[in-house]
Every structure is written in C-alpha cells, then in structure tokens.
Amino acid sequence: LTPGQLIALEKAVNVKVVDRTALILDIFAQHATSREGKAQVSLAQMEYMLPRLRGWGEALSRQAGGRAGANGGVGLRGPGETKIETDRRRIRERMARLRRDIKGMKQARDTKRHRRRATPVPSIAIAGYTNAGKSSLLNHITGAGVLVQNALFATLDPTTRRAELPDGRAVVFTDTVGFVRHLPTQLVEAFRSTLEEVVDSELLLHVVDGSDPFPLRQIEAVRAVIHDVVEEQNAEQPRELVVINKVDVADPVVLTELHHALPEAVFVSAVTGQGMDEFMGRIMQIVASGDTEVTLVIPFTRGDVVSRVHAAGAVIDEQHTQDGTRIVVRLPASVAGELEQFVAVDSRDGAA
C-alpha cells in the first residue's frame, strides 16, 4: 500500500493496518541473529517507515519559540520543529549511521569471500523461495545444525559450511535467505550480502518446494531476482541445478507436471533422504566438468602438495614409487597450472 492508501484505510476501518511489506519486515526482524542481519533489517524498516510517519501539524511543536509571550508576532522565532520533523531527522541520522556500519561489515565479508576464492574449493550457493527446505538440505549434506523451521524466512544470515563430495573433493555450501514474489525494494537493497553469495558461486542449487500448489511460479520469482542482481553487478549467471524438495509430501500430479517442465531437475527429500545419492552425483558431475586429468609425481618431502591435491581434486589413482607419490587426479585447470612442475614426464609426452 502507498502511504496515502494506508492512512485512508486506517481511518475507514479504525484499526491498525499492516501491509505485505510491513509483515515481511516484521518476520525478518524476528529472525535476524547476526549483527549485520539486524542492521540490515533495521535499515529496511526505517526506509519503509520514513514516508509513512504521520503528525498533527503544529499542535505537537517541540518548541514554542518567541510565540509564547508575544502571541507569535511577525519576525519572531516561529513555532520550531514539530514532533514529526524531529522523528524524521532522527530516523535519517540513524539510517546514515546504519549505512556506514553495513559498509564496514561489507569490507570484512568481501575479505572472507576473496580468501575463499583464493583456494580452489568450489563454492555452491543454495537459493530458492522462502520455506522451500534449503536449510534442511544443507543440514542433510553437511550436518551443519542450521536452524530449521516450517516458517517463512527462518534463515536470514548466510551460513557457509565445508563438505566432501562422494569422490573426496572438498566444496563449500552456502545457505541463503529465501526469496518471495514481488520482493520489496528495501529488502533487495538490505539483503545484498545474501544475493552476492548467489552471484559469486560456481554452482547455484535452486531449491523448489515440491509440496507447493504452484511451484513453477516460485521458480519464476527467484530467477527474476537473481537475473536483476546479476545484471546490476555485471556478473556472469552461475550454473543452475534445480532441486525439487519435499517429494515425500508433494502431490503426485504436481510432481508429474514438474518432471515434464524441468527434465534436468533432481527430485529429493531432505527429510527422508530420498534421491540424495543422485543429487550428490549430479553436483559431482557439474563441479568436475571443467577439470583436467593430470598425473603428478610429488617428492616425499612435499606432503603439503599431496594434501592440496586431495583437497582440490578427485584422486583416481595413487601409488608410492621411488621418485615420490605418483597421483592420477582430476583438478581444476587453475590448480593444474600451478602444479605444472610436478607433472610426470611420461604423461607430458603422452599429452604431446
């Protein structure tokens, strides 16, 4: 509702009116836990509240000025600030302070992200509509112990956890805040940190609530927001794997419709574990698609390199020879380039 509509409706029905945006902001305020999350919610609430403040003109003046003893003659100090003007000024000052704080937090978050990027561990973002089961999925994969509730926006702060794929490769999963149709502008701005995690990831797991009557609408809403953020940051669209969750309680007719509409999607239940093996296999396949297979001979004195190879790639074969540890491994191209000095001579010849 516009501020004018809100006031007119409250006068007509004589009760407090809460519109959709105010309700979403209230839910966000209940679930914010981190310092940054709380600051972002406060900023969004103030941006929403500022044009909706109401006053009663000069009746609530904070200062009488020269009027008090001289009947407000011409040339005197005037009525001073009204209460509504004071409130607006205080809110603007607090908003400016919150923006500075959030900017400082962003620098710390960027530093952490750059550190993660410096390591060859692939980053995977879990995104989707609110209450689609993203946190349950993260808990099932990593045992993260993230709060899970059957409630809207139970997750507000991005949670990052490390896990191993079936082939032994390490990856990083990030749980993000849920999306919603027609997301209010204040929220898109405030929760930029979550959207940055999605854009910066190498793979996007788009989780969909299979038990919802209209899951395809959810998919459209999430893709629209991600598309806007990708365009705004001039970034590349991350690879997407659609994951239909809650198949254990979904309507079979809806699932059939989804099978036809999304033939590439995987169907899982984070609660029962149904379809999780196929799901992890697909992630492994996508992550490994940009890898190169190399044979390395690493001296026994370089145990650090062996550890790095195990963490960054999928080891196919490993033998101990007189020259050192001989490892056949699939690695990201960037890591393979860094370990060029350890590439076995015979494998180089074969490649030539």
SEVOGU-312142 format. One record per residue (C-alpha): x negated, y, z. Coordinates in pm, whole numbers, plus 50000, padded with zeros to 5 digits. Last residue first. Layout:
<atoms>
XYZ
...
</atoms>
This chain:
<atoms>
447924658447329
450284646047601
448474612747610
445124630647637
446434651447929
447754619548095
444294603848065
442654634448225
444964634048529
446484668048618
444884681448940
443594714448793
447064721848644
448664723348991
449914759248946
451394750548605
453284720648748
454734743849014
456124767848753
457434739448532
459484724748820
458074690448905
458764654148808
456064632248963
453534604948882
451074605749171
447494592749186
446014598449532
442224600749514
439334590749284
439014555349427
442754549949378
445774553449609
449024549449421
452284569649398
455114565449146
458254584949055
457934613549306
460724639349268
459364674349312
458734703949542
458464687749886
456544656749774
454204677749558
453624701849848
452734673650085
450244659449833
448734694349787
448284698350166
446604664250184
443774678049977
440764659050121
442004626449964
441494642149621
444674646249411
445094628349078
448284641548918
450514626248651
453124650348516
456854649448431
458364683548356
461434697148531
464244719348399
466954692748421
465874681348769
468214705148954
471144695348730
470584657548770
470054659749147
473244680449184
475124654548975
473784625849190
474814644149509
478404646449377
478474610249255
477434598849604
479924622949770
482974609249582
484904600949902
483044611950216
486224611050429
486134647350550
484134663850268
486504648050016
485214648049661
486144652449294
483384663249054
484134687548770
482974682748409
486464673648278
487964705648422
491444711548273
492294674748220
490954662548555
492544693248720
496014684048588
495564648348713
494544662249054
497684684049064
499884653648989
498044632949254
498894659449520
495804665149735
495264651350087
492274628150024
491174649649728
490244676949978
487524692049752
487324697649374
483674706949307
482974728549001
479254729148914
478044763148793
474714774548651
473994809948768
475044839748551
471914860248493
471544893548670
472364929248567
473324936448928
476724950648826
477264924048559
476534895548801
478754911949066
481714915648828
481344879748698
481254866449055
484504884849136
486284872048823
484984836448873
486464835149223
489914847349113
490054824348808
489124793749019
491814802049275
494404804648999
493364769948877
494044756149228
497804763149215
499544740049468
496444739549694
495404704249800
492464703949554
490884733549735
488084743849496
484354745849569
482174763249308
478694749249373
476464775749214
472994764749105
469774784849077
470954809749339
470304847149320
473864856449215
475504836349496
473164849349767
473764884849642
477534879449684
477034870950050
474934902050113
477404924549920
480024917450183
480794953850259
481104965249897
483414936849789
485314941450114
485944978650062
487114971649706
489914949049831
489724913549685
492534909949432
492674872049481
490514859149768
486904848049805
485444827950092
482244838750268
479114819250180
477354786550270
473764784950144
472084751750056
468284749050021
466714720049832
464004694349909
463394666049660
463484630849802
465274614649505
468524612649709
468454650649762
466944664450081
468384693150284
467504728150405
470214750250556
471294786350489
474384801350654
475864833150501
477934852150761
481704854450723
482934818650759
486384812850917
487784834850636
491274819450632
491844791050877
491594753050894
488424757351095
484814746051055
481964763151242
478604752051097
477034720751251
474374718750979
474584681050927
473074687750582
475444672950322
478554667450539
478094700550723
477714719550392
480904703150259
482814711750576
481574747750544
482864750050185
486294734750263
488524755450029
489654777950318
488854810150126
488244805349754
484834793649642
481094795649692
478324771349796
474984785349681
472084762449583
468474773949610
465704752849453
462534748449667
459534761349469
458504785049749
458094821649657
461874824049613
462384815749981
459924842850081
461684867449850
465004858550017
463594864650365
462214898550257
465554907350094
467364899750421
465004922550619
465504950450362
469284945150374
469254949250753
467784984150712
470484993250456
473124979650694
471865002750972
471845033350742
475385025250620
476515021050982
475165055651075
476915071950777
480155054150871
479805066651232
479425102651116
482405099050879
484525084251162
483565112451398
484475139051139
487805122251063
488695119951433
487865156751489
489975166751190
492885145751322
492575161951665
492845196951519
489715217551500
489845254351594
493025275851607
491535308451483
488525327651605
490135362051594
490235384851289
494045387351273
495865382451604
496435348351760
498685359352050
495805376952228
495105355652533
495105320552390
494595329752028
490875336252055
490095299152014
492765274952134
490555244552095
491395207852041
494465215751829
497125188451859
500125210551778
498085224751491
499125197751248
500765165451371
498185140351268
497825109351050
494785088750958
495375067350649
492635082450428
489975072550688
491375038250784
490235017950482
486715032050483
486675027450861
487714990850838
485094983550569
482344999450782
483384979951091
483454947350890
479944953850754
478574962551099
480074930951250
478594909150974
475204925651011
475074919951387
476124883651338
479454869651459
482284882751238
485334860251272
487874882751448
486884913451244
487324894150917
490884884451019
491664920951096
490174931750760
492364906350576
495454919850756
494554956050679
494104947250310
497474929450291
499474957550454
500274962250822
503354983050908
504034994351267
507774996851331
510375024151263
511685007650943
512015039450733
509295059750907
506845030650881
507705026450512
507105063450436
503745062950618
502525031550439
503765043850100
501835076450143
498635058350248
498895035849938
500005000050000
</atoms>
